[in-house]
Amino acid sequence: MAQALRFAIEEMPSSMLRGCVLEVDEDRFDGMQMQKLYDADGYPLTRRGPAVRHRR
């Protein structure tokens, strides 16, 4: 799940994130929820710096 979050937040244009849903087992996360999970202290992967993110 962490790698999917990283892809959605760091690689996809932010305009696409608004319409995305990540489904893990029985749980569904919309774009805003994905951003919160990515920003959480418990996110296990190294994040890219904000200047490197592909925000469109």
Residue pairs with C-beta under 8 A, 6 or more apart in sequence:
1 22
1 24
2 43
2 44
2 45
3 45
4 22
5 22
5 34
5 37
5 38
5 43
6 38
6 45
6 47
8 17
8 20
8 22
8 31
8 34
8 38
9 17
9 34
9 35
9 38
9 53
10 47
10 48
10 52
10 53
10 54
11 54
12 20
12 54
13 54
13 55
13 56
14 55
14 56
15 56
17 31
17 34
17 35
18 31
19 31
20 30
20 31
20 34
21 28
21 29
21 30
21 31
22 28
22 29
22 34
23 29
29 37
37 43
38 47
